[in-house]
Amino acid sequence: MVNKIVLWTVLIAPWFTLFLVKKENIKRFMPAAVFASYLMIIYNVVANNQKHWVINETLIPWLKPLFVSGVFGAFPVITLWVFYYTYGNFWKYLVANIILDFMFAFPIHYLFQEVLGIYELVNITPWGRFILFVVFSIVIYGYYKWQEDMFHSKPNRT
């Protein structure tokens, strides 16, 4: 029962924090959050096939290859917040992501695996996931930079 409450909280609670952000900023950075979720869906499917982990408890059993709470809850919202506070300064963005990815790879992972037993890492280490997520953060920044330049640049008129 405790695990279900934790999983539902990780899925739903982060979205309520967006009431603290102006609508324009949510619209501006939502493409990065959506891309981040797509990237995490792909990673979760590949990781499931590569046996990176075993998920012991999930909210939606037929989506068991995905860590649903993270992919659709915390991860996109945290991505949006990081972009909100750091976009335009890549190094600030990278440092923020390194700190957050470290938190996820170690203390949060410890809580989810060792304390709650929600999942178990098998063929990847916490350090491997940490490095992978830092690489993902760079890809997400690159995507968003490209997307913003593509859709928000002013056309040259001669």
N, C-alpha and C positions, 0 to 999 in steps of 0.2 A: 504493500500500500504506500509506504514512504517513497519508494522508487517512482511509482506512478505520479505522485504529487510533484516530485522533483522534475520528472520529465515534462509534465504539463506546465510547470512553472517556467522551465527553460524555453518551452515553445511559445507561451502566451505573454508572460510578464515583460519581456523586452519590448514588445510592440507598444505597450502603454507609455514607455519613455518617449516615444515620438510625439506625444502631446506637448513636449517641451521644445520642439523644433518648429520653426515656421514652415508653413505649407510649401513655400517656394523652395526651401532648402531640401525638404523631403523629395519634391519633384526633381530637383537638380541631381541629387545623389542616389535616387532609387535605381537608376540603371546600373550603377556599380554594385549595389546590394543584390539586384536580380542576377547579374552576371556572376557574382560570388556564389550565390545559391546554385546556379547551374554548374559552376565549376565543382562545387562540393558534391552535387549529385553524381557527376561523372566520377569524381574521386571515390565516393562511397561505393559505387558499383564496381569499379576496378579493384578497390581495396577488398571488397567482399570476395571477388573472384580470386584474388591473390592471397586470400586468407590472412589479411592484415589483422583482423580481429574477429571475435565471435561476439555477437550482440545477444545478451541474455534476456534483456527486457526492452520492449518497445511499446509505443502507443498504438501503432497500426501494424498488426502482425503481417499482413500481406506486403508491407513495405519494409520488411525486416532487413534487407541489405542496406537500408539508409538509416542513419542516425537522425530520425525525423525531427526531433526537438532542436537539434543543433542546426540542421540544414535549413529548416523553415522558420526557426525562431531566433535564437541568439545570434547565429552567424550573420545573416543579412542585416540585422539591426545594428550589431556592433560594427559591421563594415560601414554602414551609413554614418554612424557617429564618428568613426575614425576619419572618414572623408570630410565630414562637417568641420572637424577641428584642425585637420592637417592639410587638406588639399591645397596644392599650390607650392608646398614645400616638401619635396620628395623625401628628404632626410628626416624631417620631423615625422612624416608618414611612416617611414621605414622603422624608425626607433619605436614609435607607438605600436606598430605591428609586432616587432620583435618582443616587446614587453608582454603584449597580450598573448602572442603565440606561446611564449614561455610559460605564462600562467596556465594556458590550456594544456600544454604538453606535460606539465609536471603537477602542480597542486590540484588542478581540476581533474586531470586524468587520475590522480591518486584517489580522489574522492569517488569518482565514477567507477573505477575498477576495484580498488582495494576495500573501500568502505561500503559502497552500495552494491557492487557486483553487477552493474548495468551492462558492462562489456568487459572483454579481456583482450588485450593486445596479444597477437600470436607471432606473426611474421614481420613485425615492424616494432622498432623501439620508440620510446617517447622522444628521443633525440632525432630519430628518423622522421617522425611526424612533425616535430618542431621545424626542422629544416625544410620539409616539404611545404608546410604552411607559410613560412617566410617566402619561399619561392612563389607560392600562390599569391601572396600579397603583392609581389612585384608585378606579376601577370595582371592582376586586377587593376593596379594603378595604371599600367601601360594601356590596358583596354579602355579604361575610363578617360585617360588623356586623349587617346585616339578618338573616342566617341565624342568627347566634348569639342575637340578641334574640328571634327568632321561636321557636326551638327550646329555648332555655335559660332563658326567663323563667318565673318562677313564677306560676301562675294566681292571680288575686285571689279569695279566698273570703270571702263575707260572711255 
